[in-house]
Amino acid sequence: MTYFHAILQAVLFCVVLAAVVWMFWLALELSTGKVEKSWSGVVKGLLLGTAVGTCVGLTGFFLANAPATRGMGEVMFFLVPFCAGFAIAIVTRGRNTAWACSLLAALVSLLFLVAGKLEGLLCAILAFPLLALGLGVGVVLGYLFRRFVVDHLRHQMTSMVAVFTLSPMIVFAGHQLERPSLETGRRETISNSIFLTAQPEKVWTDIQSIDSINATKPLLMHFGLPVPLRCTLERKGVGAKRTCYFENGFIEEIITVWDPPYSMQLIIDHPNHAVVLPVGQRPDRVWHFWSASPRAALPTGNLEGCTVKARVKISPGALLQMGMDYWRTPTIVYGPGGNNHEAGASNWYFASDQWQEALFTDMGGPQF
């Protein structure tokens, strides 16, 4: 899907939803007998509320990513839309106008993010119900706050400015409090299966490499899911690379298990998923490297020990050891009193043009 097609789909999606929002708002106005009001005032209210909600929402989006984390949480999906809905209710008159402005602001914000390729269209569609919930709660509480607090104050404009000033500060503070939980790695297992009426040897030959894929696209592939085209395999066996091509790019995989015709396991091999360490020029120095991923938390209960392993490719002239440390807390920095002790290190791994699995464990006592 090209950049133009992505923008076109986002625009069409938002136009349809905007039309639904407009009809919903007009039906509410007709049902409450308020069509006699000034239409110029109605349009100004819609534009003002939508602009305020969009500004608060987009500002919150960027603040909730400063600095960027490995995931998004309650701040992005609830606190940011809540602040946007609260601000809309403060600047608009009438509940119906506030509801319409909230939904329009959400659509405009999502359109901006999708068009700027900051988010995918599918992500925007899936996130919309969560954003709508936060907006709704914000509108209700903002309406009550304006009715029972702001409308009774002498300096109403000062109160509104205070609300707009506090909103980004609240989002930024919430993101800082949420960061440790977002940086914690989460592992999930997702499985899928299909049963074919064919011999395993025949299926094994067909799945190794695929010249072309001709099939009906599922619905979600029209809204952002990658569309596969073909797969190529450079050779057979563990360590071989398989490349799968999509409409917008490709994924390189490395075979880790090769057991024809029963099992073939692969992992993604991409520059962003690997760390390259230059070979040292000081034979009297051992260079230490700690993974950039968060430290794993020890499970509760009796613990027999821990095992650490990594897939490595060692260049000529280099040696590698795999080891691990026990740390007092997940965030304490390196230095005196930082870690309890070094758990140990493996034997040396030697250079090879193939990927290897470097492993160390402290279970079972000393190992030689």
C-alpha positions in Angstrom: 0.0 0.0 0.0 1.5 3.3 -1.1 1.7 6.5 0.9 -1.1 8.0 -1.2 -3.4 5.0 -0.6 -2.8 5.1 3.1 -3.8 8.8 3.2 -6.8 8.2 1.0 -8.1 5.4 3.2 -7.6 7.5 6.3 -9.4 10.4 4.8 -12.3 8.3 3.6 -12.6 6.6 7.0 -12.6 9.9 8.9 -15.0 11.5 6.5 -17.5 8.7 7.0 -17.2 8.9 10.8 -17.4 12.6 10.7 -20.6 12.5 8.8 -22.0 10.0 11.4 -21.0 12.3 14.2 -22.6 15.3 12.5 -25.9 13.5 12.0 -25.8 12.3 15.6 -25.3 15.8 16.8 -28.1 17.2 14.6 -30.5 14.5 15.7 -29.8 15.5 19.3 -30.4 19.2 18.5 -33.7 18.4 16.8 -34.8 16.2 19.7 -34.2 19.0 22.3 -35.8 21.7 20.2 -32.7 23.9 19.9 -32.6 24.3 16.1 -33.7 27.9 16.5 -30.3 28.9 17.9 -27.8 30.8 15.8 -26.2 28.5 13.3 -23.1 30.7 13.2 -22.7 30.3 16.9 -23.1 26.5 16.5 -20.4 26.3 13.9 -18.1 28.5 15.9 -18.7 26.3 18.9 -17.9 23.2 16.9 -14.8 24.6 15.4 -13.5 26.0 18.8 -14.2 22.8 20.7 -12.7 20.6 17.9 -9.6 22.8 17.7 -9.1 22.7 21.5 -9.6 19.0 21.7 -7.2 18.3 18.8 -4.5 20.5 20.2 -4.7 18.9 23.6 -4.9 15.4 22.2 -1.9 15.8 19.8 0.2 17.6 22.5 -0.6 14.8 24.9 0.4 12.2 22.3 3.8 13.7 21.9 4.3 14.3 25.6 3.3 10.7 26.3 6.1 9.6 24.1 8.8 11.9 25.6 11.0 10.0 26.0 9.8 7.1 23.9 9.2 3.7 25.6 8.7 0.2 24.4 4.9 0.4 24.7 1.9 2.6 25.4 -0.3 2.5 28.5 -3.1 4.1 30.4 -1.6 7.6 30.0 -1.9 7.4 26.2 -5.2 5.6 25.9 -7.1 7.2 28.8 -5.4 10.2 30.4 -4.7 12.0 27.1 -8.3 11.7 25.8 -9.6 12.5 29.2 -7.8 15.8 29.3 -8.9 16.5 25.8 -12.6 15.8 26.6 -12.3 17.9 29.8 -10.9 20.9 27.9 -13.6 20.6 25.3 -16.3 20.7 27.9 -14.8 23.8 29.5 -14.8 25.9 26.2 -18.1 24.7 24.7 -21.7 25.4 25.7 -24.2 22.6 25.7 -23.6 18.9 26.2 -24.5 18.0 22.6 -21.9 20.3 21.1 -19.3 18.9 23.5 -20.0 15.3 22.5 -19.8 16.2 18.8 -16.6 18.2 19.3 -15.0 15.3 21.2 -15.6 12.8 18.5 -14.6 15.2 15.7 -11.4 16.1 17.7 -10.6 12.4 18.0 -11.1 11.9 14.2 -8.9 14.9 13.3 -6.1 13.8 15.6 -6.1 10.3 14.3 -6.2 11.5 10.7 -3.1 13.7 11.5 -1.2 10.8 13.0 -2.1 8.3 10.2 -1.3 10.8 7.4 2.0 11.7 9.1 2.8 7.9 9.4 3.1 8.3 13.2 0.5 5.6 13.6 -1.0 3.0 11.3 -4.6 3.1 10.2 -5.4 -0.2 11.8 -3.9 1.0 15.1 -6.1 4.1 14.9 -9.2 2.0 14.3 -8.5 -0.4 17.2 -7.6 2.5 19.6 -10.7 4.6 18.8 -13.1 2.8 21.3 -10.5 3.3 24.1 -10.1 7.0 23.2 -13.8 7.5 23.0 -14.2 6.1 26.5 -11.6 8.5 27.9 -13.1 11.4 26.0 -16.6 10.6 27.3 -15.5 10.5 30.9 -13.6 13.8 30.4 -16.6 15.5 28.8 -18.9 14.5 31.6 -16.6 15.6 34.4 -15.6 18.8 32.5 -19.3 19.7 32.0 -20.0 19.2 35.7 -16.9 21.2 36.6 -17.9 24.1 34.4 -21.5 24.1 35.6 -20.8 23.9 39.3 -17.4 25.6 39.6 -16.3 27.7 36.6 -19.7 29.4 36.0 -19.7 30.6 39.6 -16.2 32.2 39.5 -15.5 35.8 38.9 -12.5 35.2 36.6 -13.7 32.4 34.4 -11.1 33.0 31.7 -8.3 32.5 34.2 -9.8 29.2 35.3 -9.9 28.0 31.7 -6.3 29.0 31.1 -5.3 27.1 34.2 -7.0 24.0 32.9 -5.2 24.2 29.6 -1.9 24.8 31.3 -2.3 21.9 33.7 -3.3 19.4 31.1 0.1 18.9 29.4 1.8 18.9 32.8 -0.5 16.2 34.1 0.1 14.1 31.0 3.9 14.5 31.2 4.0 13.7 34.9 1.8 10.6 34.3 4.1 9.4 31.6 7.1 9.7 33.9 5.4 7.7 36.6 4.3 5.1 34.0 7.7 4.6 32.3 9.1 1.8 34.6 6.1 -0.4 33.8 6.3 0.3 30.1 10.0 -0.6 30.0 9.4 -4.0 31.5 9.6 -6.7 28.8 6.5 -8.8 28.3 6.6 -12.2 26.7 3.5 -13.8 25.2 3.1 -17.0 23.2 0.7 -16.9 20.3 0.0 -20.1 18.4 -1.9 -21.0 15.2 -2.5 -24.2 13.4 -3.9 -25.6 10.1 -4.5 -29.2 9.1 -3.7 -30.2 5.5 -4.6 -33.4 3.7 -1.1 -34.0 2.3 2.1 -35.9 3.1 4.5 -34.1 5.5 7.3 -34.3 2.9 5.2 -32.5 0.3 4.2 -29.7 2.7 7.7 -29.3 3.9 9.0 -28.7 0.4 6.3 -26.1 -0.2 6.7 -24.0 2.9 10.5 -23.6 2.7 10.2 -21.0 0.0 7.2 -19.5 -1.7 7.5 -17.9 -5.2 4.2 -16.0 -4.9 1.1 -15.8 -2.8 -2.3 -15.5 -4.6 -5.2 -15.5 -2.1 -8.1 -13.3 -1.0 -7.0 -10.7 1.4 -8.6 -10.7 4.8 -10.4 -7.5 5.7 -7.7 -6.1 8.0 -5.1 -6.3 5.3 -7.0 -3.5 3.6 -6.5 -1.3 6.7 -2.8 -1.7 7.5 -1.8 -5.3 8.1 1.3 -6.3 6.0 0.4 -8.1 2.8 2.8 -11.0 2.1 4.1 -11.5 -1.4 6.7 -14.3 -1.4 9.5 -15.9 0.7 13.0 -17.1 -0.4 15.4 -19.4 1.4 19.1 -19.1 0.8 20.0 -22.6 1.7 18.8 -25.5 4.0 19.8 -26.1 7.6 20.3 -24.2 10.9 21.7 -20.7 10.4 20.2 -20.3 7.0 18.4 -17.0 6.2 14.8 -16.9 4.9 13.5 -13.6 3.6 9.8 -12.8 3.4 8.7 -9.9 1.2 5.6 -7.7 1.8 4.1 -4.8 -0.1 5.9 -2.3 2.2 9.1 -4.1 3.0 10.6 -7.4 4.1 11.6 -9.5 7.1 14.7 -11.5 7.4 14.5 -14.7 9.5 17.2 -17.1 10.7 16.5 -20.8 11.0 17.2 -22.1 14.5 15.7 -25.6 14.3 15.8 -27.7 11.2 14.1 -31.1 11.6 12.5 -32.1 8.2 9.7 -32.8 7.7 8.5 -32.1 11.2 9.8 -28.8 12.6 11.4 -25.6 11.3 11.8 -22.7 13.8 12.9 -19.2 12.9 13.7 -15.9 14.6 13.6 -12.5 13.1 17.1 -11.3 12.1 17.1 -7.5 11.6 19.6 -4.7 12.3 17.3 -3.3 15.0 17.2 -6.7 16.7 21.0 -7.1 17.0 23.9 -5.4 18.6 27.3 -5.2 16.8 30.4 -4.9 19.0 33.7 -4.1 17.2 36.5 -6.5 17.8 38.8 -5.1 20.5 42.5 -4.3 19.8 43.7 -4.9 23.3 44.4 -8.6 24.0 44.9 -7.7 27.7 41.4 -6.3 28.1 38.0 -8.1 28.4 35.2 -5.8 27.2 31.9 -6.1 29.2 28.5 -5.5 27.6 25.1 -5.4 29.3 21.9 -5.9 27.4 19.9 -2.8 26.8 16.7 -4.7 27.6 15.3 -4.4 31.2 16.6 -6.7 33.9 14.5 -9.7 34.4 12.6 -10.0 37.7 13.2 -13.1 39.8 10.0 -15.1 40.4 8.7 -15.6 43.9 9.2 -18.9 45.7 12.1 -21.3 45.7 14.6 -20.5 43.0 17.0 -23.2 41.7 19.0 -20.8 39.6 19.0 -18.9 36.3 20.0 -19.5 32.7 21.0 -16.9 30.2 21.6 -17.4 26.5 22.0 -15.5 23.3 22.4 -16.1 19.6 25.8 -14.7 18.5 28.0 -14.6 15.5 31.7 -14.2 16.4 34.1 -12.7 14.0 37.7 -14.0 13.5 40.0 -12.6 16.1 37.4 -12.4 18.8 36.3 -14.7 21.7 33.1 -14.5 23.7 31.9 -15.5 27.1 28.3 -15.4 28.3 27.7 -14.4 32.0 25.2 -12.8 34.3 24.9 -10.7 37.5 22.3 -10.6 40.3 21.2 -7.0 41.0 19.7 -5.6 44.1 17.0 -3.7 42.3 15.8 -3.5 38.7 17.0 0.1 38.3 20.1 0.4 40.4 23.1 1.7 38.4 26.5 -0.1 38.1 29.0 0.7 40.8 30.1 -0.2 44.3 27.2 -1.9 46.2 25.1 -2.1 43.0 25.1 -5.8 42.3 25.2 -8.6 44.9 27.8 -10.6 43.0 28.7 -12.0 39.6 26.8 -15.2 39.1 29.5 -16.5 36.8 30.5 -16.8 33.2 30.6 -19.5 30.6 33.5 -21.2 28.8 34.9 -19.4 25.8 33.1 -19.4 22.5 35.2 -19.2 19.4 34.9 -17.5 16.0 32.6 -19.0 13.4 30.8 -17.8 10.3 27.6 -19.5 11.6 25.3 -18.3 14.4 25.9 -19.9 17.7 23.9 -20.2 21.0 26.0 -18.9 23.8 24.7 -20.2 27.2 25.5 -19.9 30.9 23.6 -21.3 33.9 24.3 -21.4 37.6 22.1 -24.4 38.1 23.8 -27.7 39.0 26.9 -26.2 40.7 30.2 -25.3 39.0 30.5 -26.4 35.4 33.8 -26.9 33.5 
